């Protein structure tokens, strides 16, 4: 029967992964305020949480989520392109665009969904994508989905990036350079300002995934584009609301024209239900808290 062959396939794959010590397992973790977590009844100190500012436990943030949930319910009820575009989404986008000094912003259901929607909307066959070798999986997945040619440059190696642009840029109609702003595994930063200059000199568009930068680095915690004396010219500032912001979701801050295109063509936005209103309210409250308490981010 088909089910038997399916189970046989799954078990064989799992056995092979187990033999390579590559099988993953979910371990129940009861995370509390701060760095405290409980596993199997043991009280532990966690060093692997990305709620960097502990804002998921902030009383103002939790209150905002509770009040919005009680007022609007637990879900948005539809895709944002149908009837799920709650007024809180636009307020969240306005705040993000203002904080990142961009014309506009689009909020997605998650950071992974954002990159899986943004990159294929902008790039296609005949285009070129240059990606840092340590870019997050969702940047690489979105790049592969686009159909564009992909070239990988050595981690933070700007000479290698220049060489790849010199070798391949002229053959492509459009070119996108993608990188994490802050790399999650080692915590090092991309040379965003230098990359912006290099990309601009080759008519390439720079996109930074600032999932681990927002709230943590840059002027007032605004992210990797703000780590220098002046803001780096990054036309595509992507990030998440699930790390330092302490909520959930992803976003792109860009020009109005780009954001309008994303709303019109990004399949992960069009065909997904919008975030719960309580989640949007929590993110708004967290952003307000960060802006009102810049020393909190700096500390």
Secondary structure as UniProt FT lines:
FT   HELIX           2..19
FT   TURN            20..21
FT   STRAND          30..31
FT   TURN            34..35
FT   STRAND          36..39
FT   TURN            40..41
FT   STRAND          42..45
FT   TURN            52..53
FT   HELIX           55..57
FT   HELIX           59..72
FT   TURN            80..83
FT   HELIX           87..99
FT   TURN            100..101
FT   STRAND          104..108
FT   HELIX           111..122
FT   TURN            125..126
FT   STRAND          128..132
FT   TURN            133..134
FT   HELIX           137..146
FT   STRAND          149..153
FT   TURN            155..156
FT   HELIX           158..168
FT   HELIX           169..171
FT   STRAND          175..180
FT   TURN            184..186
FT   HELIX           192..201
FT   TURN            202..203
FT   STRAND          205..209
FT   TURN            211..216
FT   HELIX           219..221
FT   HELIX           224..226
FT   STRAND          236..240
FT   TURN            244..245
FT   STRAND          250..254
FT   HELIX           256..265
FT   HELIX           267..270
FT   HELIX           277..292
FT   HELIX           294..298
//
